[in-house]
Amino acid sequence: MTAAATTRALREGLRDAALERLGPLDGAGFLARLERVGPDLVEALTAVYGDRTDVHALVSAVSTDALEAACTRALPLRRLDREREVDPTWFLSEDVVGYVAYADRFAGDLRGVAERLDYLGELGVRYLHLMPLLEPRAGENDGGYAVADYDAVDPRLGTMHDLESLAGAAHERGMALCVDLVLNHTAREHPWAQAALAGDPTYRAYYRFFPDRSEPDAFERTLPEVFPDMAPGSFTYLDATGEWVWTTFHEFQWDLDWSNPEVFRAMLGVLLRLANRGVDVVRLDAAPFLWKRVGTDCQNQPEAHRLLQALRAVSSLAAPALLLKAEAIVGPDQLVPYLGGHDLQRPECHLAYDNQLMVLLWSALATRDARLAAQAMGRRTAAPTGTGWVTYVRCHDDIGWAIGDEDARAVGLEPFSHRQFLAAFYSGRYPGSFASGVDFQRNPATGDARTSGTTASLAGLDVALRSGTSVEVDAALDRVVLLYSVVYAFGGIPLLYMGDEIAMRNDERWADEPEHADDNRWLHRPRMDWDAAARRSARGSVECRVFTALQRLGAARRSTESLRSDASVRVLAPDDTRVLAWVRHHPRARPVLCLAGFSDDATSVDVGLPATAGVHDPVLVHSSTERLDVHDGRIHLPPWGFSWVTSP
Ligand code: GLC
């Protein structure tokens, strides 16, 4: 049977139930959606499971799951479904700014977060990502990425009811809520894993067990190590059964076996239940790792994409307002396919992290040279229509120096030594560095190191405060704002990482909590300093300067339609190699030329540059000095300055 014929049969099968249970309007909507996404679902599941299960029965079961979920969806969420089906690009609007925080570190618990929504409102936040909040295992849990119960909120943060209330309160303010779904692995304390340990064959088939080292050894020949230092290897020996189990991350995080269709269905259930709690965006944690294939790095496998496409199809059937965001921290060529930008053009995730831009910005900051960023960003395939990036300066993870070899060589850099330089620079080991981060997971076998540290500390605020010169403090703060200026204007939802808005520095006491002591990513996961935040209105304070600058970036973005996430981006080649220059254009608006000067000194570009980007007689949209400085045939930027201009 063709995918279209299977879809027709499904539609007929669900027709009466849909119309009766959802009513004539929503029922018709459900059936129309089934017709649209059915073929994607059938094709994706056939590609993954066709050789091991009756796909027709599987598709029929998951479509029924979707109908059940649609029937229990609360009215306010159904209203959101309709609104977002009318404007499926709602999240790509120029007025969407994001904020990322641990609920407990930001505000104690979920109720505390609800009380801080006004604060987020000051920053124009319309998208709030709360770090993992489902019930984790006790003790060490990788910051919540080891889930023991997907249907309960971490009791320290509150209850499912609190989560629903928070989502409702956010929606009243036009704010969307993003929550993590850890779908590659569960905690070994999860009931599925415990049942597997007890020998239940159904649940043993949820994970990957090996009787001896032969298969693990075969896989490890090509598997990179995620945590070579704190959790070496990708398999863990189980004393209880004398077997090995697949654990890509920590030994307490057991990888699910997605080649089992029951795993797909179980995790789909989790996803749909979260959507019905009012969650708007689900961050699909470690998405590239879902499928394993011997002889590969077990990331980005075609089946992993098909699985995401199938999740997308079913979730859009049950909860069309829901967005999927891929956490795929992979190389530039592997990244765009998570947005569906591969030869199949089948919808996949709506959003993905722009880790490329993030890494390249830090590289430009250290080298005072924007050529590598221009080279790599200039050749990247655009995000497919209806999708977008989330752009960011820092997140809760380390920075992995994922500079493409080809890009580095194209600008005359030796790739390996440039990555080494960046790790050395940001740990402060490199002579003259302004940064004070630390190495994360240095791997003696490969020589690789990643970096931990907050934005402000990596941008030089600690060193500047220690040296005591106000010039250096100014430079550090200007660097923070410069990086955010790019993130607000390059294309994508800009994400503000908690504490950056008040230039919070490294948490020197990060190791005091015993379960954090071997993971220095906690260096840049501080508790919110509300005393410092109170200084955001004290003119001249560090907090006020950064907070105000971010508010202005948000306001300028909101007033500029060409800065929408889905407006096109074209990278230019200005005659000053320290300047990153790009033009954004949306067909409904005038193009905007953006400039970012990566230098301790003033920089400038030829006054003719805007015209080459379609910007004539440039007027200021926004800049670090709030004015446009043109003289002697050049547009000038102060040290670490930026400028956005458009046509009158
Ligand atoms: C993701 C998270 C990271 C976590 C890992 C395992 O990469 O961002 O913090 O350690 O997944 O869940």
Boltz pocket constraint, residues with backbone or C-beta under 6 A from the ligand:
constraints:
  - pocket:
      binder: B
      contacts: [[A, 142], [A, 143], [A, 145], [A, 182], [A, 249], [A, 285], [A, 286], [A, 327], [A, 396], [A, 397]]
      max_distance: 6.0
